[in-house]
Amino acid sequence: MSKTAKDLESIAVDLPPHFVAEDGAREKALRNCRQVIRYSADAIRAIHRQEPDRARQLLASGHQLLEDLSRDLAGHGRLLHSGFVHDAQKELAEGYITLALIADEALPKPEALQVSYAAYLDGLGESVGELRRYILDSVRRGDFSRCEELLTIMDNIYGILMAMDFPELLAHGLRRSTDTVRAITERTRGDLTVSLGQRSLEKELDELRQDL
């Protein structure tokens, strides 16, 4: 057998196991990422149901799964930095950030969550939509106590994202997310302004009735 033939035979024998192992790691990672996303979505629903302890349990489960996933993919760098892992990290970051903002707690750092900076910023941007939902739910309950504070936080998040003017390759579509954050914030500002105006008018009418 010629040297070239032996080299080709070696390639045919040595390379497939690498791809088999990577394919297995990918399938497992996909399952785990889907589960992290489910935990995160359930946690956000628990936050809006005013069940913070339940939300923390779900986020802790998602965080543990993400840690396991990162360890499993340590030898598969391409998979570790893939889009589906980024999405799972983003959803988990969104859950933790939303909980912290609504519960008025310290924001977790990206390092503590073990997510990339790009995923963290995406999660921060996504949290603005959850703040809008929380504000509107509060308005419907007649509770305006934190609405303006949270609207200010939405403004601050927009300012932070605007300052992250980096290429799309690094920021993973952050510019598009920033435009969405701006639209959500302005729409929420309009809704809250109308609601506060109606509340003020109702208060004035009640005072007039009392004076009659």
FENFENZI-V794719 format. One line per field, one symbol per residue. psi: psi as a letter, one per 40 degrees, with the letter a starting at -180 (. if undefined). burial: + if it has 16 or more other C-alpha atoms within 10 Angstrom, else -. A space follows every 10 residues. Layout:
# FENFENZI-V794719
psi = ???
burial = ???
This chain:
# FENFENZI-V794719
psi = hidddddddd dddddddddd dddddddddd dddddddddd ddddddddef gddddddddd dddddddddd ddedegdddd fidddddddd dddddddddd ddefihhiid ddefiidddd dddddddddd dddddddddd eehededddd dddddddddd ddeggiiddd effddddddd dddddddddd dddddddddd dddddddddd e.
burial = ---------- ---------- -+--++--++ -++-++++++ ++++++++-- -+-+++-+++ +++-++--++ --+-----++ ---+++++++ +++++++++- ++-------+ --+-++++++ ++++++++++ ++-+++--+- ---+--+--+ +-+++-++-- ++-------- ++-++-++-+ ++-++--++- ++--++---- ---------- --
